[in-house]
Amino acid sequence: MKLWLVFIAGGVFTYLTRLSFIALFGRQEIPPLVQRSLRFVPPAILSAIIFQELFIRSGQIDVSASNLRLMAGLVAGIVAWRIRQPLPVILIGMAVLVLLTFLVK
C-alpha cells in the first residue's frame, strides 16, 4: 500500500511541476534568451547521466582499457558521429558492451 502512495505522490508532484510552467508561461511569450538556453537542457542532463556511467567505476574515475562501458561508449560515440541516428547507436553500443563482457569474462 505504501508503494502505491509513493507512486501516486510522485505522479501528482510531477503533474503539478509541469502544470506550474504551463500556468506561468502559457499566456506569455518566453523571452528569446530563455528559449535558446532551454535547448541545452536535454543534452546537459543526458551528458551528466551518460558520462557518470562511462567514467566512474567503484566510486573512482576509470579511463583504462579495462573499463568495458567506456570502450563500448567510445564505439557508440564513433557510430553516432558517423550516422547521427539514435536507435542504431544505442543498439550498437549495447551489442559491443555485451560482446566485450562475454569475451572478457
Disulfide bonds with the S-S distance in Angstrom:
none
